């Protein structure tokens, strides 16, 4: 293997990023990495509506097979369309990514996948997203315009437009960048509800919006902690944000998330009270998880809440406890164990 030639005048650390060009089609593993499958964890927001709406679905006599297939179709559709958005984002930011200590290893920035190959891959992901929408059952008596499949398709289209607007415009403007990202999560929740034929409640949309703002702002704060003065080079909008603003905004959106969820807990007291409102117990792991996230990001251990969710064991345990208590209570209501008082 031939060593790379360098200029005699080159100084350590001043050499350009090596670009490996291997034509239109790169290794399959690079295309998988380009799709960022780890980010599909965000698709869990698609399932929130069906999970909390299980009592309504049961009372309506919904077919559980159609509910599961509908939720799966929505999860896959948002996963594929989100991956297509990541590809387009990496295409646009490939030059800036080469300056980033971690993003420089992304397949496009590293030159392992060409721009043409990436565009073809994005088109394939878009087709897969549309195919996933068609998995959603179409009731024979449903209005074609407002059927679960049609409403999910509308949510997917709005998500794609929002992603494109973020990539091309919003990401360089403060506040609207995180609002756009939060709306992506809200559309996931709405799409999941649409796919199984239920309506999202105001508290669900509010909780989703605020927790998504919390995650997006936390990511920007984490970048400033891990990259320091280089944060603006990696993300242009960081030149406008300040540490104080991001720290304050993370706390504000975290508190708003807990208050929104607390309103739901209070509103459901008649359903989950057995001696006391058992749903209140879910506030304990929820509060711990949010505060744990703030501490870890503030310390600079993680620069992305998604990374924290996949690696930080205490955070994962708190989320598991929240999920276990919630599911147990939902099943208790459905099976008649909790009659309320």
C-alpha positions in Angstrom: 0.0 0.0 0.0 1.5 3.3 -1.1 1.9 6.0 1.5 0.0 9.2 0.8 2.2 11.9 -0.5 2.2 15.2 1.4 3.6 18.6 0.8 7.0 19.3 2.4 5.5 22.4 3.8 2.6 20.6 5.5 2.3 20.9 9.2 0.7 18.2 11.5 -3.1 18.5 11.6 -3.2 20.7 8.4 -3.6 17.9 5.9 -7.0 17.6 4.2 -9.3 14.7 5.0 -8.4 11.7 2.8 -11.2 11.0 0.3 -11.7 7.4 -0.8 -13.5 7.4 -4.1 -14.8 4.0 -5.3 -17.5 5.0 -7.9 -21.2 5.1 -7.6 -21.8 2.1 -5.4 -20.0 1.7 -2.1 -20.0 -1.2 0.3 -23.4 -2.2 1.6 -22.4 -1.4 5.2 -21.8 2.2 4.2 -25.3 2.5 2.8 -26.7 1.1 6.0 -24.6 3.6 8.0 -25.8 6.4 5.7 -29.4 5.5 6.6 -28.6 5.9 10.3 -30.6 2.9 11.6 -29.8 3.9 15.2 -32.0 6.9 14.7 -34.9 4.7 14.1 -35.3 4.6 17.8 -37.1 7.9 17.3 -39.8 5.9 15.6 -40.9 4.9 19.0 -42.9 8.1 19.0 -45.1 6.5 16.4 -46.3 3.9 18.9 -47.1 6.4 21.7 -50.6 7.1 20.4 -51.6 3.5 19.9 -50.3 2.5 23.3 -52.1 5.2 25.2 -55.2 4.7 23.0 -55.4 1.0 23.8 -58.5 1.4 26.0 -60.3 3.4 23.3 -59.4 0.9 20.7 -60.6 -2.0 22.9 -63.9 -0.2 23.6 -64.4 0.3 19.9 -63.8 -3.3 19.2 -60.9 -2.6 16.9 -59.2 -5.6 15.3 -55.8 -6.0 17.0 -54.3 -7.4 13.8 -55.2 -4.3 11.9 -53.9 -2.1 14.8 -50.6 -3.9 14.9 -50.2 -3.9 11.1 -51.2 -0.2 11.0 -48.7 0.8 13.7 -45.9 -1.3 12.0 -46.6 0.4 8.7 -46.4 3.8 10.3 -43.2 2.9 12.1 -41.5 1.7 8.8 -42.8 4.6 6.8 -41.4 7.2 9.2 -38.2 5.2 9.5 -37.6 5.1 5.7 -38.6 8.7 5.1 -36.3 9.9 8.0 -33.4 7.9 6.6 -34.0 9.6 3.2 -33.9 12.9 5.0 -30.6 12.0 6.6 -29.1 11.2 3.2 -30.1 14.5 1.8 -28.8 16.3 4.9 -25.4 14.5 4.6 -25.2 15.4 0.9 -25.7 19.1 1.7 -23.4 19.2 4.6 -20.6 16.9 3.3 -18.0 19.7 3.2 -18.8 20.9 6.7 -18.9 17.4 8.0 -15.3 16.8 7.0 -14.3 19.4 9.6 -16.2 17.7 12.4 -14.2 15.2 14.5 -17.1 12.6 14.4 -19.1 13.5 11.4 -16.1 13.3 9.1 -16.5 9.5 9.3 -19.9 9.6 7.7 -19.9 7.7 4.3 -20.5 10.7 2.1 -18.1 13.0 3.9 -15.4 10.3 3.9 -15.9 9.8 0.2 -17.0 6.1 0.5 -20.3 6.9 -1.2 -20.6 9.3 -4.1 -23.2 12.0 -4.4 -24.9 10.2 -7.3 -25.1 7.0 -5.3 -26.5 8.8 -2.3 -29.3 10.4 -4.4 -30.3 7.0 -5.8 -30.3 5.6 -2.3 -32.5 8.5 -1.1 -35.0 7.8 -3.9 -35.1 4.1 -3.0 -35.8 5.0 0.7 -38.6 7.3 -0.4 -40.2 4.5 -2.4 -39.9 2.1 0.6 -41.7 4.8 2.7 -44.6 5.0 0.3 -44.8 1.2 0.2 -44.9 1.1 4.0 -47.9 3.4 4.0 -49.7 0.9 1.8 -49.3 -1.7 4.5 -51.9 0.2 6.6 -55.3 -1.5 6.4 -58.0 0.4 4.5 -61.4 0.0 6.1 -64.1 -0.6 3.4 -66.5 1.9 5.0 -63.9 4.6 5.6 -63.9 7.9 3.7 -61.0 7.6 1.2 -59.7 11.1 2.0 -59.8 10.6 5.7 -59.0 6.9 5.9 -56.0 5.8 8.1 -53.9 5.1 5.1 -54.6 8.6 3.6 -54.0 10.4 6.8 -50.8 8.6 7.4 -49.7 9.5 3.8 -50.5 13.2 4.5 -48.4 13.0 7.7 -45.5 11.4 5.8 -45.7 14.1 3.1 -45.7 16.9 5.7 -42.8 15.2 7.4 -40.8 15.1 4.2 -41.6 18.8 3.5 -40.6 19.8 7.0 -37.3 17.8 6.7 -36.5 19.4 3.4 -37.3 22.9 4.8 -35.0 22.2 7.8 -32.1 21.0 5.6 -32.3 23.8 3.1 -33.5 26.8 5.3 -34.3 26.3 9.0 -31.2 24.7 10.3 -29.2 27.9 9.9 -31.8 30.0 11.9 -32.0 29.9 15.7 -35.1 28.6 17.5 -37.0 27.8 14.3 -34.4 25.0 13.7 -35.4 23.2 16.9 -39.1 24.0 16.4 -38.8 22.3 13.0 -37.2 19.3 14.5 -39.8 19.1 17.3 -42.6 19.2 14.6 -41.0 16.1 13.1 -41.7 14.2 16.3 -45.2 15.6 16.5 -45.9 14.4 13.0 -44.6 11.0 14.0 -47.2 10.9 16.8 -50.0 12.1 14.6 -49.1 9.6 11.9 -49.1 6.7 14.5 -52.5 7.8 15.7 -53.8 8.1 12.1 -52.6 4.7 11.2 -54.8 3.0 13.8 -57.7 5.3 13.5 -57.6 7.4 16.7 -57.3 11.1 17.4 -54.2 12.5 19.3 -55.1 14.4 22.5 -53.9 17.9 23.1 -51.8 16.7 26.1 -50.1 14.1 23.9 -49.2 16.7 21.3 -48.0 19.1 23.9 -45.8 16.6 25.7 -44.3 15.4 22.4 -43.6 19.0 21.3 -41.9 20.0 24.5 -39.8 16.8 25.0 -38.7 17.1 21.4 -37.6 20.7 21.9 -35.8 19.5 25.0 -33.9 16.8 23.0 -33.0 19.2 20.2 -31.8 22.0 22.5 -30.0 19.4 24.6 -28.1 18.2 21.5 -27.0 21.8 20.7 -25.9 22.3 24.3 -24.0 18.9 24.2 -22.2 19.9 21.0 -21.0 23.1 22.7 -19.7 21.0 25.6 -17.9 18.5 23.5 -16.6 20.7 20.7 -16.1 24.0 22.5 -15.0 26.8 20.1 -15.4 24.4 17.1 -19.1 24.0 17.6 -19.9 26.8 15.2 -17.8 25.2 12.5 -19.7 22.0 12.8 -23.2 23.6 13.0 -23.5 27.2 11.7 -26.4 28.2 14.0 -24.1 27.6 17.0 -22.5 30.9 16.2 -25.8 32.6 17.3 -26.7 30.4 20.2 -25.1 31.0 23.6 -24.4 28.6 26.5 -26.7 30.5 28.8 -29.6 30.5 26.3 -29.3 26.8 25.6 -29.0 25.9 29.3 -32.0 28.0 30.2 -34.0 26.6 27.2 -33.2 23.0 28.1 -34.5 23.5 31.6 -37.6 25.4 30.4 -38.6 22.7 27.9 -37.9 20.0 30.4 -40.1 21.6 33.0 -42.8 22.2 30.3 -42.7 18.5 29.4 -43.2 17.4 33.0 -46.0 19.9 33.6 -47.8 18.8 30.5 -47.5 15.2 31.5 -48.6 16.0 35.1 -51.8 17.6 33.7 -52.5 14.3 31.9 -51.9 12.3 35.2 -54.3 14.5 37.1 -56.9 14.3 34.3 -56.8 10.5 34.4 -57.2 10.2 38.2 -60.7 8.7 37.9 -59.3 5.9 35.7 -56.1 5.0 37.6 -57.0 5.6 41.2 -56.7 2.6 43.5 -56.1 4.0 46.9 -54.3 6.9 45.1 -53.6 7.8 41.5 -51.2 5.0 40.5 -50.3 6.8 37.3 -48.5 9.4 39.4 -45.8 6.7 39.9 -44.7 7.2 36.3 -43.6 10.8 37.2 -40.8 9.4 39.2 -38.8 7.7 36.4 -39.8 10.4 34.0 -38.4 13.2 36.2 -35.2 11.2 36.8 -34.7 10.5 33.1 -35.0 14.1 32.1 -32.7 15.4 34.9 -30.2 12.6 34.1 -30.2 13.7 30.5 -29.4 17.3 31.5 -26.6 16.2 33.8 -24.9 14.0 31.2 -25.1 16.6 28.5 -23.9 19.4 30.7 -20.9 17.3 31.7 -20.1 16.8 28.0 -20.3 13.0 28.2 -22.8 12.9 25.3 -23.5 15.4 22.6 -26.7 13.7 21.4 -29.6 12.6 23.5 -30.1 9.7 21.0 -26.6 8.5 21.8 -27.4 8.8 25.5 -30.6 6.8 25.1 -28.7 3.9 23.5 -25.7 3.9 25.8 -26.5 5.3 29.2 -27.7 2.5 31.4 -29.3 4.5 34.3 -31.3 6.5 31.7 -32.4 3.2 30.0 -33.5 1.7 33.3 -35.6 4.8 34.1 -37.2 4.6 30.6 -37.9 0.9 31.1 -39.5 1.5 34.5 -41.7 4.3 33.0 -42.7 2.0 30.2 -43.3 -1.0 32.5 -45.5 1.0 34.9 -47.5 2.6 32.1 -48.1 -0.7 30.3 -49.1 -2.4 33.5 -51.6 0.3 34.3 -53.0 0.3 30.8 -53.5 -3.4 30.9 -55.0 -3.1 34.4 -57.7 -0.8 33.0 -58.3 -3.0 29.9 -58.6 -6.2 31.9 -60.8 -4.6 34.6 -58.3 -4.8 37.4 -58.6 -1.0 38.0 -62.1 0.2 38.1 -61.3 3.7 39.6 -63.2 5.4 42.4 
